[in-house]
């Protein structure tokens, strides 16, 4: 592993140079759309502005946030920065550039804004005044910067940059510099959508207000990733209020050890001495999201108990840094906690939690451990910011994209202040989403969202789609998606049935954990319970039912295809598991496969594993009798595209009508706008062909 031993950073570009650099690039801005017939379409969906990272100013009076605008024609997006007063007035667009501004934060008491911007091939730290003026580049780190955080006294900057991991073929055989073969000697050589040739490391550098000094790698000489891929970011690193220490989450493992374990820890790094100590030694699951209390005496973080179980309950812990005493605050709260934030008095914390398929903001006292739900309603709150007694949050639902709301911390009353999508969404007729509690085969109650088309007429009959969730442990909450969008499906004339089947969080650990080692079991019966119950309604045509899903949802579709007893007339699966034995050896995060599948297929003494592999969808292809559309990305290293191609080939060889939508340049997700629109067009063409 090669590492940078020193960094030279400083102000090197001025505002004019930045303008000149971007002068010829086309700008992507807000779309002006006329909605035909008031119905949502794929093109309208991709015209919506995407809001992220709402942050209150230190005085709590303004909100800084990002908006990504999409150009289908240019096949890309661009993110700009905005501010708005917390009463909804004074909205201002701060940036108008052809490349995205990221990771924007308030500095200098709210008088300035720091952000990431790529003006020359690598993202660097830039700053500007709070009104967007006097924009200038601050860093010039050769490796580029992925994320950053100013110390509270603003005399240092913590940043994340990728370093080289392992040896390349050219390092081993210098006389073969053009050889493309990779020499692999251990596991975790690929991860989700990349070959692992770099890992992120945190660096800290002194800052005098104008330039940065020499940077120090917090993990110098260590081949570990921090933040942890693929989902962690700067939130897994935190400055202490006195700017003397940094807490960070890291799983200090590589290769097979990494592939088999989720055991990360919270470490405390002292800036002056460069000493590091483990704060959570002996806590065996994921430990993430460290947050110091306002006075620096305590640290809060999210902890999972069991090693190898990435969907274990996310528990809220605090640590008294002087005494070393740990407190488990959410012992009696049977739901996951996310997005921690201390209140100014240090006596309580805000967090986000999903309960019964809606995600809200909660408060917990550190002394009495009393929990209070702040927000309410059929919504998902996806993030929040609190400062100076004020609270703002991002909120969405199945029928509305994310917008920013001012929240009354006492009453929970929410008032929209961003209105980024008002011009388009005011033209759209919303579907109606209703919760329905359905009795399962084992006499449990299961929450199922039923989404009705705009202008629903109960005297007519509609085709219906069963939505099968991925994860598998991912709640079907009031989410807004640009691919799996129930409002879009309903707007195309379908009733959507979206069950919170067994294996989903938000309904307690017992409900969540039932799925592990039982992929073809009770949760599949839950699917049947949901679609069978809704299909009894006179406005549902039971002869025009379809099923769709991605990832574990794709597995579900493949499994249903061999077991549905002619319930469905069409299927669609994206990035699904078709052959379980194949998946066990092809995937990268082996802790996931071992926990959810129960173990290796060759372990004949393992009854749980043998049940899992006996329920592999590919073993029931002889029972397939229904048209199926398969979609997959060839850069998907989580579930390889060979799974989708195998399923398509099997269907064709069986004489079943089938189509394959294969993306050579997409991974487990579909990121490019034109590919996303293509996905939706093929999706609806397929189901319309067989169900309408």
Secondary structure as UniProt FT lines:
FT   HELIX           15..21
FT   TURN            22..24
FT   HELIX           36..38
FT   HELIX           42..45
FT   TURN            46..47
FT   STRAND          50..56
FT   TURN            58..59
FT   STRAND          62..71
FT   TURN            72..75
FT   STRAND          76..85
FT   TURN            86..87
FT   STRAND          92..93
FT   STRAND          102..107
FT   HELIX           108..110
FT   STRAND          112..118
FT   STRAND          123..129
FT   TURN            130..131
FT   STRAND          136..137
FT   TURN            142..143
FT   STRAND          147..150
FT   TURN            152..153
FT   STRAND          156..164
FT   HELIX           169..172
FT   TURN            174..175
FT   TURN            177..178
FT   STRAND          190..191
FT   TURN            192..193
FT   STRAND          194..195
FT   STRAND          198..207
FT   STRAND          212..217
FT   TURN            218..221
FT   TURN            229..231
FT   HELIX           234..236
FT   STRAND          237..239
FT   TURN            241..242
FT   STRAND          245..250
FT   HELIX           255..260
FT   STRAND          265..270
FT   TURN            271..273
FT   STRAND          276..278
FT   TURN            281..282
FT   STRAND          287..292
FT   TURN            294..295
FT   STRAND          298..303
FT   TURN            307..308
FT   TURN            310..311
FT   STRAND          315..320
FT   TURN            321..323
FT   STRAND          326..328
FT   TURN            329..332
FT   STRAND          338..342
FT   TURN            344..345
FT   STRAND          348..355
FT   TURN            356..357
FT   STRAND          358..365
FT   TURN            366..368
FT   STRAND          371..373
FT   STRAND          380..387
FT   TURN            388..389
FT   STRAND          390..397
FT   TURN            398..399
FT   STRAND          400..407
FT   TURN            409..411
FT   STRAND          414..416
FT   TURN            420..421
FT   HELIX           422..425
FT   TURN            426..427
FT   STRAND          432..439
FT   TURN            441..442
FT   STRAND          445..452
FT   TURN            454..455
FT   TURN            458..459
FT   STRAND          462..468
FT   TURN            471..473
FT   HELIX           486..491
FT   TURN            492..493
FT   STRAND          494..499
FT   TURN            502..503
FT   HELIX           509..513
FT   TURN            514..517
FT   TURN            519..520
FT   HELIX           522..535
FT   TURN            538..539
FT   STRAND          540..550
FT   HELIX           552..561
FT   TURN            562..563
FT   TURN            565..566
FT   STRAND          570..574
FT   HELIX           580..586
FT   HELIX           590..597
FT   TURN            601..602
FT   TURN            604..605
FT   HELIX           607..614
FT   HELIX           617..623
FT   STRAND          628..633
FT   TURN            634..635
FT   HELIX           641..653
FT   TURN            654..655
FT   STRAND          658..663
FT   TURN            664..665
FT   HELIX           673..691
//
